Amino acid sequence: MTNSNEKKTFVVIGLGQFGMSIVEELVSLNKDVIALDKDEEAVRIASELTPTAFVCDSTNEKALRELEIQNVSHAIVCYGDNTVASILTTVLLVSMNIKHVIVRMDNETYIPIIKKLGATEVVTPQRLAGLGLANRLGNDDFLDYYSLAGDYSVVKITIRNDYRPVTIQALNPRNEFGVNLILIQRGGKTFAPKALDKIHPGDIVFVVGLNGDIEDFSNFINKEPIEHAGN
């Protein structure tokens, strides 16, 4: 698991519908986001979400460095059908030693090429929606994200390795956090937990609820000292 003390900062490059949805959701998660595009109107719209929105040619290394893009922890390239721009931008971002470079690629033929160039992850619109990617990147513990109606979601959360086992009854997620813990994955098996079942280190838990409540629950269970009765 990524060190939770490491501050995450993001640059989203390409402000079409996909990129704009990622910017919007990351901002809603209170993340530091830089938004870039060559299109002035797209940047104007993004500037209503974040003050760090700039007109920039991402294939120009000098322009990227002037905006200190090399200092972000996550870069998300959202061009999709502009294969040349995606490839050139990826090469520059990787050369800047950005730790996480995520690239949207609509043409799956180029996915192996993008990976060989050093992209950390390649996503396609068919496999991953923009909002889901934003939520997963915004929280280290979110392994996957499934958007439901309104502000409700189902999220898979991995439990930290130093977690002290505690019963679901003692944790009381429904009353304390407003979320329901519906499944646990452990050792290759998946089961619906009962009140006296315990959550163990390394478990993957499926939680359903409002987005904000799920994030509060994840922050508590993975980043707060656990001192529950009934361990």
RODO-2510 file (C-alpha; in nm, 4 decimals, decimal comma):
residues 231
     n   res          X          Y          Z
     1     m     0,0000     0,0000     0,0000
     2     t     0,1159     0,3509    -0,0744
     3     n     0,2426     0,5503     0,2222
     4     s    -0,0622     0,7402     0,3461
     5     n     0,1623     1,0307     0,4506
     6     e     0,2672     1,0909     0,0906
     7     k     0,0819     1,3918    -0,0435
     8     k    -0,0933     1,3220    -0,3701
     9     t    -0,0974     1,5863    -0,6409
    10     f    -0,2462     1,5463    -0,9862
    11     v    -0,2202     1,6836    -1,3361
    12     v    -0,5015     1,6017    -1,5772
    13     i    -0,4012     1,6524    -1,9408
    14     g    -0,6778     1,6740    -2,1998
    15     l    -1,0019     1,8345    -2,0896
    16     g    -1,2654     1,6566    -2,2911
    17     q    -1,5620     1,4972    -2,1166
    18     f    -1,3461     1,2207    -1,9692
    19     g    -1,0716     1,4508    -1,8432
    20     m    -1,3140     1,7118    -1,7133
    21     s    -1,5033     1,4493    -1,5125
    22     i    -1,1769     1,3434    -1,3476
    23     v    -1,0891     1,7043    -1,2636
    24     e    -1,4335     1,7634    -1,1176
    25     e    -1,4291     1,4529    -0,9023
    26     l    -1,0722     1,5008    -0,7766
    27     v    -1,1563     1,8586    -0,6796
    28     s    -1,4625     1,7290    -0,4923
    29     l    -1,2250     1,4976    -0,3031
    30     n    -1,0182     1,8040    -0,2038
    31     k    -0,7162     1,6978    -0,4075
    32     d    -0,4631     1,9371    -0,5604
    33     v    -0,5283     1,9292    -0,9350
    34     i    -0,3606     2,0981    -1,2316
    35     a    -0,5708     2,0900    -1,5495
    36     l    -0,4092     2,1312    -1,8922
    37     d    -0,5343     2,1579    -2,2492
    38     k    -0,4472     2,3446    -2,5686
    39     d    -0,8101     2,4515    -2,6055
    40     e    -0,8766     2,7855    -2,4343
    41     e    -1,2489     2,7231    -2,3872
    42     a    -1,1863     2,3887    -2,2185
    43     v    -0,9369     2,5536    -1,9850
    44     r    -1,1841     2,8321    -1,9081
    45     i    -1,4435     2,5757    -1,8034
    46     a    -1,1877     2,3854    -1,5951
    47     s    -1,0821     2,7104    -1,4253
    48     e    -1,4276     2,7222    -1,2665
    49     l    -1,3341     2,4006    -1,0863
    50     t    -0,9681     2,4659    -1,0059
    51     p    -0,7558     2,7826    -1,0135
    52     t    -0,4653     2,5813    -1,1568
    53     a    -0,6005     2,5354    -1,5091
    54     f    -0,3683     2,6341    -1,7915
    55     v    -0,3502     2,6481    -2,1697
    56     c    -0,0529     2,4246    -2,2486
    57     d     0,0840     2,2011    -2,5237
    58     s     0,1666     1,8835    -2,3331
    59     t     0,4051     1,7695    -2,6064
    60     n     0,6285     2,0674    -2,5227
    61     e     0,8651     1,9714    -2,2399
    62     k     0,9644     2,3302    -2,1683
    63     a     0,6000     2,4322    -2,1253
    64     l     0,5374     2,1425    -1,8864
    65     r     0,8425     2,2219    -1,6767
    66     e     0,7500     2,5904    -1,6552
    67     l     0,4286     2,4764    -1,4852
    68     e     0,6343     2,2428    -1,2591
    69     i     0,4450     1,9378    -1,3789
    70     q     0,7509     1,7281    -1,2911
    71     n     0,6612     1,7741    -0,9232
    72     v     0,3199     1,6035    -0,9288
    73     s     0,2739     1,2481    -0,8029
    74     h     0,0082     1,1458    -1,0577
    75     a    -0,0319     1,2417    -1,4227
    76     i    -0,3460     1,1406    -1,6126
    77     v    -0,3381     1,1706    -1,9920
    78     c    -0,6937     1,1886    -2,1247
    79     y    -0,6610     1,2487    -2,4990
    80     g    -0,7966     0,9097    -2,5977
    81     d    -0,8211     0,9260    -2,9768
    82     n    -0,5197     1,1580    -3,0227
    83     t    -0,2639     0,8791    -3,0282
    84     v     0,0356     1,0920    -3,1264
    85     a    -0,0242     1,3450    -2,8476
    86     s    -0,0796     1,0645    -2,5964
    87     i     0,2470     0,8925    -2,6900
    88     l     0,4579     1,2097    -2,6930
    89     t     0,3076     1,3316    -2,3663
    90     t     0,3652     0,9939    -2,2012
    91     v     0,7316     0,9938    -2,3031
    92     l     0,7815     1,3398    -2,1521
    93     l     0,6007     1,2572    -1,8272
    94     v     0,7966     0,9352    -1,7797
    95     s     1,1238     1,1197    -1,8502
    96     m     1,0299     1,3627    -1,5717
    97     n     1,0195     1,0660    -1,3315
    98     i     0,6550     1,1187    -1,2378
    99     k     0,5707     0,8188    -1,0219
   100     h     0,2246     0,7408    -1,1618
   101     v     0,1436     0,8031    -1,5289
   102     i    -0,2067     0,6901    -1,6281
   103     v    -0,2998     0,7092    -1,9949
   104     r    -0,6384     0,6817    -2,1626
   105     m    -0,6061     0,4994    -2,4943
   106     d    -0,9125     0,4447    -2,7127
   107     n    -0,7254     0,2349    -2,9696
   108     e    -0,6294    -0,0827    -2,7844
   109     t    -0,3675    -0,1627    -3,0497
   110     y    -0,1416     0,0974    -2,8914
   111     i    -0,1803    -0,0193    -2,5318
   112     p     0,1349    -0,2409    -2,5386
   113     i     0,3317     0,0495    -2,6856
   114     i     0,2159     0,2930    -2,4162
   115     k     0,3066     0,0392    -2,1479
   116     k     0,6530    -0,0141    -2,2961
   117     l     0,7039     0,3613    -2,2909
   118     g     0,6644     0,3476    -1,9136
   119     a     0,2990     0,4261    -1,8424
   120     t     0,1978     0,2963    -1,5017
   121     e    -0,1537     0,2155    -1,6185
   122     v    -0,3546     0,2315    -1,9401
   123     v    -0,7315     0,2675    -1,9291
   124     t    -1,0005     0,2531    -2,1946
   125     p    -1,3484     0,4094    -2,1777
   126     q    -1,5003     0,0634    -2,1999
   127     r    -1,3145    -0,0561    -1,8919
   128     l    -1,3105     0,2416    -1,6617
   129     a    -1,5284     0,5517    -1,6313
   130     g    -1,3680     0,8842    -1,5421
   131     l    -1,5449     0,9177    -1,2084
   132     g    -1,4382     0,5720    -1,1000
   133     l    -1,0753     0,6408    -1,1855
   134     a    -1,0799     0,9666    -0,9937
   135     n    -1,2202     0,8053    -0,6805
   136     r    -0,9761     0,5163    -0,6959
   137     l    -0,6778     0,7460    -0,7446
   138     g    -0,8014     0,9825    -0,4781
   139     n    -0,7954     0,7135    -0,2116
   140     d    -0,5076     0,4640    -0,1796
   141     d    -0,7346     0,2071    -0,0177
   142     f    -1,0014     0,2033    -0,2914
   143     l    -0,9277    -0,0975    -0,5132
   144     d    -1,2311    -0,0442    -0,7335
   145     y    -1,5322     0,1789    -0,7520
   146     y    -1,8835     0,1161    -0,8832
   147     s    -2,1107     0,4169    -0,9132
   148     l    -2,4748     0,3598    -0,8213
   149     a    -2,7746     0,5923    -0,8365
   150     g    -2,7242     0,9430    -0,7049
   151     d    -2,4304     0,9756    -0,4659
   152     y    -2,4253     0,6074    -0,3691
   153     s    -2,1433     0,3708    -0,4589
   154     v    -2,0012     0,0275    -0,3880
   155     v    -1,6294     0,0402    -0,3084
   156     k    -1,3718    -0,2327    -0,2518
   157     i    -1,1338    -0,1297     0,0278
   158     t    -0,8165    -0,3106     0,1234
   159     i    -0,7449    -0,3331     0,4966
   160     r    -0,3979    -0,2287     0,6097
   161     n    -0,1491    -0,4967     0,7086
   162     d    -0,1074    -0,3755     1,0691
   163     y    -0,4813    -0,3635     1,1405
   164     r    -0,5934    -0,5204     1,4696
   165     p    -0,8788    -0,7669     1,4036
   166     v    -1,2166    -0,6443     1,5239
   167     t    -1,5710    -0,7760     1,4937
   168     i    -1,8154    -0,6015     1,2659
   169     q    -2,0480    -0,5688     1,5628
   170     a    -1,7849    -0,3719     1,7548
   171     l    -1,6951    -0,1597     1,4533
   172     n    -2,0656    -0,0914     1,3877
   173     p    -2,0180     0,0634     1,0406
   174     r    -2,3869     0,1205     0,9738
   175     n    -2,4576     0,3270     1,2837
   176     e    -2,1171     0,4904     1,3199
   177     f    -2,0507     0,5744     0,9532
   178     g    -2,3784     0,5220     0,7662
   179     v    -2,2323     0,2468     0,5447
   180     n    -2,3015    -0,1240     0,5062
   181     l    -2,0233    -0,3821     0,4862
   182     i    -2,1684    -0,6395     0,2484
   183     l    -1,8822    -0,8746     0,1542
   184     i    -1,5336    -0,9757     0,2664
   185     q    -1,2649    -1,1308     0,0464
   186     r    -1,0009    -1,3308     0,2318
   187     g    -0,7562    -1,5888     0,1056
   188     g    -0,9297    -1,6279    -0,2284
   189     k    -1,2736    -1,6735    -0,0688
   190     t    -1,5630    -1,4253    -0,0611
   191     f    -1,8362    -1,4347     0,2021
   192     a    -2,1169    -1,2233     0,3452
   193     p    -2,0045    -1,1389     0,6993
   194     k    -2,2103    -1,1726     1,0152
   195     a    -2,2017    -0,9447     1,3174
   196     l    -1,9453    -1,1537     1,5082
   197     d    -1,7147    -1,2048     1,2090
   198     k    -1,3880    -1,0147     1,2349
   199     i    -1,2119    -0,7909     0,9843
   200     h    -0,8505    -0,9027     0,9458
   201     p    -0,5339    -0,7417     0,8076
   202     g    -0,5183    -0,7743     0,4304
   203     d    -0,8928    -0,8326     0,3921
   204     i    -1,0761    -0,6745     0,1018
   205     v    -1,4139    -0,5414     0,2123
   206     f    -1,7033    -0,4313    -0,0058
   207     v    -1,8800    -0,1257     0,1340
   208     v    -2,1961     0,0414     0,0064
   209     g    -2,3157     0,3900     0,1016
   210     l    -2,2877     0,7584     0,0228
   211     n    -1,9535     0,8552    -0,1308
   212     g    -1,8550     1,0843     0,1563
   213     d    -1,9527     0,8281     0,4201
   214     i    -1,7484     0,5581     0,2485
   215     e    -1,4437     0,7838     0,2399
   216     d    -1,4874     0,8644     0,6116
   217     f    -1,5111     0,4925     0,6888
   218     s    -1,2021     0,4137     0,4803
   219     n    -1,0021     0,6927     0,6443
   220     f    -1,0993     0,5671     0,9897
   221     i    -1,0398     0,1987     0,9342
   222     n    -0,7061     0,2418     0,7571
   223     k    -0,5549     0,5587     0,8979
   224     e    -0,6804     0,5883     1,2561
   225     p    -0,5523     0,3864     1,5549
   226     i    -0,8018     0,1083     1,6208
   227     e    -0,9010     0,0686     1,9854
   228     h    -1,2261    -0,1303     1,9794
   229     a    -1,3727    -0,3617     2,2371
   230     g    -1,4355    -0,7200     2,1313
   231     n    -1,1033    -0,7740     1,9522
***
